[in-house]
Amino acid sequence: MESMLCCPNCGQPLKKDGRTFCCPKRHSFDIAAAGYCNLLLSSRSGDKVGDDKQMVAARRRFLDRGYYQPLADAVCERVSSILSKPSVVIDAGCGEGYYTRQLAERLDTDGLLAQMIGIDISKSATQYAAKRDARTQYITASTYQMPIAPHRADLVVSLFAPTPAQEFSRVLCPDGAVLCVVPGEMHLWELKCAVYDTPYRNREDKHRLDGFVLDDCMHVEYTVTIDRAEDIRTLFAMTPYSHRTPAEGKRRLEALESLTVTLSFALLTFRPKQESV
């Protein structure tokens, strides 16, 4: 299948040649031994962006314990129901590939996978993801400037990641779709109650995509008991709350040894708006 990747320097198509991606202007990018390719252009040599190795490893351990497996199963089921033919799927903000890997396996089994691409700004994340998933081409790049040819993707998946609507529209086929997974109203309610004096529920209605219409909304909600203090702290670190929690809240978090918590998610399917004639 012709590569849908584009050179981040000039925008020309990239062609795979052995362990390298090359464009007609002879810009070349090595494919690492792990299988990922770094197409992230940085203005300063040595820049480190995205999650570091420690955070990737902590999240990997947390996810591998199965707390989010019901969500992964629901995402696979929803994506399989959206697609009707072998398709090009982009996981925009794929992280360490927990969901990407399972999606690729499910779609391959269902005969619905033409090409899977996982994109994340963290080199550590894409490196780890590629080691566990031979079905997917992992790319280190920004989801705001994806090195993808226009209108080639049948589906863009975004799980707890930024949703640059204009960029999604650029890479998506006219009859394609975007699946966004966002926190549900009661997500982590018990954890919030333990950490904050005045916890608040999540607003699902704030999640919109300019230029798209909401085609379907599916909810997944269940409870899990987390009896490892390390896992509770990792879960908290995976949320935006960790960056804006006062010192007192963090002390309460550190004191938690076990927690039964609600995991709640909304799976939002968006379709491009059709221009009126």
N, C-alpha and C positions, 0 to 999 in steps of 0.2 A: 504494500500500500504506500502511495506517495506520502512523504512526510508533510505534515501540516505545520511544522515548526518554521519560524522565520528568524533571520539573523537580527540580534538586538542592536547591531551597529548600523545596518543599512536597510533592513526590512526585506531583503531578498530571501527566497526560499532556501531552507537548509536541507542538504542532502547527506544522508548517512554514508560514510565511507570507512568501513572497518570500525575503529574505535573513535571516530571523529565525525562531527557535523561540520560541513563546509557549505559556503554560499558561493554564487558565481563571482563575487568580488574577492574571493579567497580569504575571507574571514573564517577562522576555524576554531572549533571548541571541542576539547577532548571529552570523551565519555569516561568517567572514572571507573576504576575496577569494580566498584560497588554497583555501577549501572546507571547512576544519575549523571546529568550534565548541568554545569553551572552556566546559565545564560543571564545572570544578574550583572548588569553594568554598574560599577561603583565609581564615584568621583574621586575617592581616596583609596589608595592601595591599602589593603589589609582591613578594610571595614568589616565589622561583624554585625550582622543584622538578624532579627528573628530570634527564636528560642535557641539557647546554647545547649551543649551536650548534656549538661546536668538536668535541665528542665525536660529535654526530650526523653532522657532515660527515666526520669521520675514519672512522666505521663505514660510512657510505655509500660512501666510496671503496673501502674494503676489500671490502665485499660486492659492489660492482659489478665487481670483478675476477674474480668467479666462483668463489672458493674454496669457498663454501657452496652452489653451484648444485645439486650432487647431492642435498643435503639438501632444498632447496626442491622439487626434482622429486619426491622421495619423499613429502614432506608433501602435495603436491597430489594424488599418486596415492592416498595413504591416505585423505585427506578425501573424494575422489571415490568411493572404495569404501564409505565409511561411510554416505553420504547416498543416499537413493533417490527424493527428490522435491525440488522447489525449496524451499530451506531458508534460514533465518535463521542466519547464522554470526557469531560475535563473536571477534575476535582480541584477547584480553585481555593487554595489554602489548605492543602491536604495534610499538613503536619507530618507526623511519623508514619502516615499511611494506614492507620488502623481501619478506617472505613473504606479507603480506596482499595486496599487489598481484597477485602471481602466483596466489594462491589464487582471488581474485575473477575473474581472467581465465579460469582453468581451469574453475571452476564455471559461469561464464557460458557458456562454450563447450559444456559438457556438459549445459546446461539444468537445472542444479541450484542456481542462485543466485536466491533471492528477495530477500535483503538482506544486505549485508556491513557490519559495523561494526567499526572499529578503535579501540581505546581505549588511551591511554597517558597517564601523568602528566606527560610532558614536552611542553610547548607547542611547543618547537623541533622535536621529532620529529613530532608530528601535523601541524604546519604543512608540513614538508617532504613527509611522506607524501601529504598531500592534493593537493599540486601535481603528483604523478606518477600519481595514481590517481583517475579520475572515477567508477569503479564503486562505491567505498567511501565511507561516511560516517565521517569521522574525528572523534573526540571527545577532548578533553583532560579527563581525569578519572582518579580512582584506581580500580584494579581491585578494591580492597576496598570501594568504595562506587560501583558502576557505576550510572549514571543510566538504567537499563534496567527496563522493566516486568517483573513476575514471570512466569516460566514462558513466555517467548516465544522463547527461542533453541533451535534444534535442535542446535547444536554450538558449544561453546566451545573455542577453540584457545589454548594457552599455550606459547610457545616461549622457553625460558630465562627465564621470568618468574615472579613470585610466583603461588602457586596457592591463593587463599582458598577453600577447599572450600565453606564455608557460602554465600558469595556466588555461587559457580558453581551451587550447588544452587538458589538462589533464582531465578536468571534462566533456568535450563534447563527445557525441557519434560520431563515425566515419562519420555518415551521417548527423550530426547536423549542426548548423549555429550560427553565432554571428551577432547580430544587434547592430551597434554602431551609436549613434546620436551625431553629432559634429556641431559646429557653421558653418553656411554657409558663403560664401564670404562676404556678406553685413550685417552680423549679427551685430546689435547695431551700425550701421554706424553713425547715427545722434548723438547718445550719445558720440561716440568717437570724432566726430567733435566738440562737445561742450566742451569736457574735454581736448583734446590734440591739440597741434599746428600742428602736422603732423600725422594725423590718417592713419592707414593702413588697407587694406582688409585682411580677413582671407585666409589662404591657405588650401584648402580642400585636395590637393594632398599629404599633409604630413601625412595623417592618413592612416597608413598601419598596418597590423598584420603579424608578422613573422610566417611562416608556414601556412598561409591562402591566399586565392585568393579572390579578390573582385568580387562578383557575381552580385551585383545590386547596383545602386545608385539612390536614390529618393530625390527630393528637396521639401521643404516646405518653403514658404516665404510670409509674410504678414506684414502689419503695424498696430500698436496699438497706441492709445493716452493715455499716463499716466499722470493723472492730480493730482496725490498725490506726494508730495516731498518725503515722506517716501518710497513710492514704487520705485521711481527712485533710491534712495540710496540703497534699498534692491537689486534691479536688478543689480546695479553696484557691490555690495558686493558678488553676486553670480558668478561673473566672476573672472578670474585670474588677470585682470587689477587692481583690488582693492589693490593687494599686491605690485604693482610696480609703482603706480601713484605718481608723485611728488606732493609736497604740493600745488603748484599753480593749478594743475589739480583738486585736491580735493576741493579747494576753489570754483572752477567753478562748480563742481558737487553740492556742498551745496547750490549754488545760484539758481539751477534749480527748478522751481515750477511746470512746465508742459513740456511734451516732446512727440512729435510724432516720433516713432522710428520703424525701420525695424527689424523684427525678422526673421532670415533666418537660416535654418537648412539643413543638409545633413543626410539622413538615409542610412547608408552603410551596406550592407549585405555581410558577408564574409563566405566562405566555406573552410574546411580544404583542404590543397593541397593533391592530390592523388599521392602516390609514383609510379614512373614509373617502369614498370616491365622489 
